[in-house]
Amino acid sequence: MKLKYTLLNAFTKSHFNGAQIAVFSQADNLSQLQKLQLAKELNLTESVFISQSNIDQCDAKLEIFTPQGVSDFAGHAVVAACYLMSDSGMVQGSDARLELNGQVLDIIHSHKNKKVQINIPIAEKYDEYVPSNQELAQIIGLDESQIGYLNYKPMIVGCPQPCLMIPLQNDDAVRTAKFYENKWQLSFVASLANHVLLFSGEHPYENINFTARLMAKNICINDDPPIGSIAPSFGLYLAYGIKDYHRSSLIQRGHKKTRISIMEVSINKQNNKVEALQLGGHAIKMAEGYFDIPDK
């Protein structure tokens, strides 16, 4: 059988930028093995498979695969899939409800503006117990003096994936840092978090609040992968320790020599309680193609 897929760029308004995502809009008859095989064949960071949901009032079910297997939440993948569903008429109106990993996500999408907003289920995890700046500097290959930005301090935040947030003096430090897996494995923090997010508010870009870069032991030392899976945790980090916080922040992944992604994280916090957490961004359609799938 022929199986159609669409290639989209998420968290961007322009071609040849953003996170490259493949979306299969008719995946009801695919097995889990076939989905994994297709994700491996495309070899993108994520591929999304859309099928019918068994949950009442859900418009569809999303499954996200990396070439290694099933993935948890990935904001860039959800944005791409939701944009395609709106563009193709799979959902009507501006609201949608989707199933992902047994959870329900409420989505707001604007076909005219090519923008999707995801209401993130709130699952807060905070841990201020992290290594010293000297030890962190050894893990990311920088001088200790380059760690820190304004009043932000390193800490672990999860929503739900725990991530070590490290503020840096400027974007140059974000770009030149290198992840040393041997130093990471020797540190106690490796048992508390799976990823490191480097960020800074000191950068040369207009209309952007922060630049950020994701690191982990399974990420090549010079790679700059999508950060949509960690963005909700970063939003909670920005609001940590503030009683009332009502703000949207634009975060940029990548730079002019690579692919730039821009996402918006919005937090509504009142009396120390996070009332709402949203992740939003634009998407554009790049290409369509077909796979010839052997009949079962």
Secondary structure per residue as TSV (DSSP state, phi and psi in degrees):
chain	resnum	aa	ss	phi	psi
A	1	M	-	360.0	154.7
A	2	K	E	-93.8	132.4
A	3	L	E	-122.8	120.5
A	4	K	E	-83.9	142.5
A	5	Y	E	-135.8	157.1
A	6	T	E	-123.6	134.0
A	7	L	E	-97.9	123.8
A	8	L	E	-125.1	155.6
A	9	N	E	-107.9	122.4
A	10	A	E	-104.3	149.5
A	11	F	S	64.0	43.3
A	12	T	-	-157.7	156.2
A	13	K	S	-105.5	-4.9
A	14	S	S	-122.6	153.0
A	15	H	T	-67.3	152.1
A	16	F	T	64.3	26.9
A	17	N	-	-135.5	178.7
A	18	G	S	77.3	-173.2
A	19	A	E	-90.8	127.8
A	20	Q	E	-80.6	120.5
A	21	I	E	-129.9	133.6
A	22	A	E	-98.4	133.9
A	23	V	E	-123.0	125.4
A	24	F	E	-103.4	110.5
A	25	S	S	-85.7	-9.0
A	26	Q	-	-131.9	76.7
A	27	A	-	-108.9	13.8
A	28	D	T	-60.8	-33.9
A	29	N	T	-97.8	10.5
A	30	L	-	-92.4	140.4
A	31	S	-	-82.0	166.6
A	32	Q	H	-62.2	-37.6
A	33	L	H	-63.4	-42.9
A	34	Q	H	-63.5	-39.6
A	35	K	H	-62.0	-43.3
A	36	L	H	-64.7	-42.1
A	37	Q	H	-61.5	-40.8
A	38	L	H	-66.5	-41.4
A	39	A	H	-63.2	-39.1
A	40	K	H	-66.5	-40.0
A	41	E	H	-64.1	-41.1
A	42	L	H	-76.6	-33.9
A	43	N	T	58.4	37.0
A	44	L	-	-92.1	170.0
A	45	T	S	-60.6	-40.2
A	46	E	E	-146.2	148.0
A	47	S	E	-125.6	141.5
A	48	V	E	-115.4	136.7
A	49	F	E	-118.6	124.3
A	50	I	E	-105.3	130.3
A	51	S	E	-144.8	179.0
A	52	Q	-	-72.9	145.0
A	53	S	-	-100.6	145.9
A	54	N	S	-92.5	0.7
A	55	I	S	-89.3	129.4
A	56	D	T	-56.9	139.7
A	57	Q	T	71.4	5.0
A	58	C	-	-88.7	134.2
A	59	D	S	-75.7	-28.4
A	60	A	E	-167.8	168.6
A	61	K	E	-113.3	133.1
A	62	L	E	-108.5	138.6
A	63	E	E	-128.2	130.3
A	64	I	E	-110.4	127.3
A	65	F	E	-121.5	138.8
A	66	T	E	-99.1	172.6
A	67	P	T	-61.6	-13.6
A	68	Q	T	-95.0	-19.3
A	69	G	E	150.6	-164.9
A	70	V	E	-64.4	138.9
A	71	S	-	-111.1	155.5
A	72	D	-	-78.4	-159.4
A	73	F	-	-57.4	135.1
A	74	A	-	-140.8	107.8
A	75	G	H	-58.3	-39.1
A	76	H	H	-64.8	-36.6
A	77	A	H	-69.2	-41.0
A	78	V	H	-66.3	-42.3
A	79	V	H	-60.0	-44.8
A	80	A	H	-62.2	-46.4
A	81	A	H	-64.3	-41.8
A	82	C	H	-67.8	-37.6
A	83	Y	H	-62.9	-43.9
A	84	L	H	-64.0	-39.9
A	85	M	H	-62.2	-38.6
A	86	S	H	-70.6	-43.2
A	87	D	H	-65.1	-34.2
A	88	S	T	-92.1	-3.4
A	89	G	T	82.7	13.9
A	90	M	S	-68.3	-26.8
A	91	V	S	-126.2	147.0
A	92	Q	-	-110.5	150.1
A	93	G	S	78.9	-167.8
A	94	S	S	-101.4	-5.6
A	95	D	E	-115.6	145.2
A	96	A	E	-145.5	155.4
A	97	R	E	-129.1	123.6
A	98	L	E	-124.8	150.2
A	99	E	E	-98.3	132.4
A	100	L	E	-144.6	117.0
A	101	N	T	53.3	40.1
A	102	G	T	81.2	-6.5
A	103	Q	E	-100.7	158.2
A	104	V	E	-105.6	127.7
A	105	L	E	-111.4	129.3
A	106	D	E	-93.7	129.8
A	107	I	E	-120.8	141.0
A	108	I	E	-117.9	124.8
A	109	H	E	-132.2	144.0
A	110	S	E	-119.9	106.8
A	111	H	T	-64.6	-36.2
A	112	K	T	-62.7	-44.1
A	113	N	T	-91.4	-3.6
A	114	K	T	55.9	40.9
A	115	K	E	-123.8	142.9
A	116	V	E	-126.2	137.4
A	117	Q	E	-122.2	131.5
A	118	I	E	-110.1	125.9
A	119	N	E	-82.9	112.4
A	120	I	-	-86.6	128.2
A	121	P	-	-58.9	129.5
A	122	I	-	-85.2	121.7
A	123	A	-	-140.7	92.8
A	124	E	-	-87.9	131.4
A	125	K	E	-136.8	126.5
A	126	Y	E	-131.3	142.4
A	127	D	E	-150.7	113.2
A	128	E	-	-85.8	-7.2
A	129	Y	-	-81.5	98.1
A	130	V	-	-132.7	165.3
A	131	P	-	-61.4	165.0
A	132	S	-	-65.8	160.8
A	133	N	H	-59.7	-32.7
A	134	Q	H	-63.4	-44.0
A	135	E	H	-69.5	-40.3
A	136	L	H	-62.5	-39.4
A	137	A	H	-61.4	-36.4
A	138	Q	H	-68.5	-35.5
A	139	I	H	-66.4	-38.0
A	140	I	H	-105.5	9.7
A	141	G	T	67.3	33.9
A	142	L	S	-123.4	169.9
A	143	D	-	-77.9	145.4
A	144	E	G	-55.7	-32.1
A	145	S	G	-66.9	-15.8
A	146	Q	G	-85.7	-5.7
A	147	I	B	-90.2	130.8
A	148	G	-	118.3	141.9
A	149	Y	B	-151.6	121.3
A	150	L	T	49.4	-127.9
A	151	N	T	-97.0	5.4
A	152	Y	B	-75.2	139.4
A	153	K	-	-127.7	155.6
A	154	P	-	-61.6	137.6
A	155	M	E	-165.4	166.7
A	156	I	E	-101.4	130.1
A	157	V	E	-134.5	140.3
A	158	G	E	-132.2	140.5
A	159	C	S	-153.5	70.7
A	160	P	S	-91.7	-11.2
A	161	Q	S	-69.7	121.6
A	162	P	E	-70.5	131.3
A	163	C	E	-135.5	138.1
A	164	L	E	-84.4	114.9
A	165	M	E	-92.1	126.8
A	166	I	E	-126.1	110.4
A	167	P	E	-77.2	141.2
A	168	L	B	-124.7	159.3
A	169	Q	S	-61.5	-37.1
A	170	N	S	-158.7	173.2
A	171	D	H	-67.5	-29.7
A	172	D	H	-59.1	-39.9
A	173	A	H	-66.6	-39.3
A	174	V	H	-59.0	-41.2
A	175	R	H	-79.2	-31.9
A	176	T	H	-89.3	-12.7
A	177	A	-	-61.8	148.2
A	178	K	-	-133.4	137.9
A	179	F	-	-87.5	120.5
A	180	Y	-	-102.8	102.6
A	181	E	H	-62.1	-35.3
A	182	N	H	-64.1	-39.7
A	183	K	H	-67.8	-39.1
A	184	W	H	-62.8	-46.3
A	185	Q	H	-66.0	-27.3
A	186	L	H	-81.1	-12.6
A	187	S	S	-92.6	147.1
A	188	F	G	-64.1	-22.6
A	189	V	G	-66.9	-21.5
A	190	A	G	-63.6	-23.1
A	191	S	G	-88.1	-5.9
A	192	L	T	-108.7	-23.7
A	193	A	-	-142.7	151.2
A	194	N	S	-100.4	-20.1
A	195	H	E	-134.7	162.0
A	196	V	E	-122.8	130.7
A	197	L	E	-113.6	115.4
A	198	L	E	-91.6	139.9
A	199	F	E	-152.3	160.6
A	200	S	E	-155.2	150.9
A	201	G	S	-99.3	0.2
A	202	E	-	-101.8	105.2
A	203	H	-	-156.4	167.9
A	204	P	S	-92.1	8.8
A	205	Y	-	-96.3	144.5
A	206	E	T	-87.5	149.1
A	207	N	T	60.9	25.8
A	208	I	-	-123.6	136.0
A	209	N	S	-84.4	-42.4
A	210	F	E	-141.9	147.9
A	211	T	E	-104.2	150.1
A	212	A	E	-148.1	156.5
A	213	R	E	-148.9	135.8
A	214	L	E	-98.3	138.3
A	215	M	E	-132.7	151.0
A	216	A	-	-169.6	168.9
A	217	K	T	-69.2	-21.4
A	218	N	T	-98.6	12.7
A	219	I	S	-111.3	130.1
A	220	C	-	-58.9	149.6
A	221	I	T	-60.7	-30.3
A	222	N	T	-104.3	5.3
A	223	D	-	-74.2	158.0
A	224	D	-	-137.2	73.7
A	225	P	-	-75.8	167.5
A	226	P	-	-56.5	148.7
A	227	I	-	-116.8	14.3
A	228	G	T	-61.9	-24.9
A	229	S	T	-75.2	-24.9
A	230	I	T	-101.1	-15.9
A	231	A	H	-54.6	-41.4
A	232	P	H	-61.0	-38.8
A	233	S	H	-63.7	-38.9
A	234	F	H	-65.1	-37.7
A	235	G	H	-60.3	-44.4
A	236	L	H	-63.8	-37.1
A	237	Y	H	-60.3	-44.6
A	238	L	H	-61.4	-31.6
A	239	A	H	-92.6	-3.3
A	240	Y	T	-63.4	134.1
A	241	G	T	80.2	2.0
A	242	I	-	-108.4	125.7
A	243	K	S	-64.4	-49.7
A	244	D	S	-123.1	123.3
A	245	Y	E	-141.5	115.3
A	246	H	E	-132.2	91.8
A	247	R	E	-153.9	149.5
A	248	S	E	-115.0	138.0
A	249	S	E	-125.6	139.6
A	250	L	E	-99.4	125.2
A	251	I	E	-117.3	132.6
A	252	Q	E	-110.0	131.9
A	253	R	E	-109.3	135.5
A	254	G	S	91.4	178.0
A	255	H	-	-147.6	-175.0
A	256	K	T	-62.2	-26.7
A	257	K	T	-89.5	-4.1
A	258	T	S	-125.1	-148.7
A	259	R	-	-103.2	129.2
A	260	I	-	-98.3	130.0
A	261	S	E	-118.1	139.9
A	262	I	E	-129.0	123.1
A	263	M	E	-127.1	157.0
A	264	E	E	-115.6	125.8
A	265	V	E	-113.4	125.6
A	266	S	E	-119.8	133.5
A	267	I	E	-125.5	133.8
A	268	N	E	-120.5	107.7
A	269	K	E	-126.5	130.8
A	270	Q	E	-137.9	130.3
A	271	N	T	51.6	46.3
A	272	N	T	68.1	11.7
A	273	K	E	-116.6	126.4
A	274	V	E	-76.7	112.9
A	275	E	E	-86.7	-33.1
A	276	A	E	-154.1	144.7
A	277	L	E	-138.2	119.9
A	278	Q	E	-124.5	143.4
A	279	L	E	-122.3	126.2
A	280	G	E	-135.8	161.0
A	281	G	E	178.0	171.8
A	282	H	E	-96.1	166.0
A	283	A	E	-150.5	152.7
A	284	I	E	-137.1	151.2
A	285	K	E	-89.8	132.1
A	286	M	E	-106.3	-42.0
A	287	A	E	-162.0	163.7
A	288	E	E	-131.2	150.6
A	289	G	E	-156.6	178.6
A	290	Y	E	-135.4	143.9
A	291	F	E	-106.3	141.2
A	292	D	E	-91.8	104.7
A	293	I	-	-97.1	127.0
A	294	P	-	-61.0	138.6
A	295	D	-	-65.6	144.8
A	296	K	-	-68.5	360.0
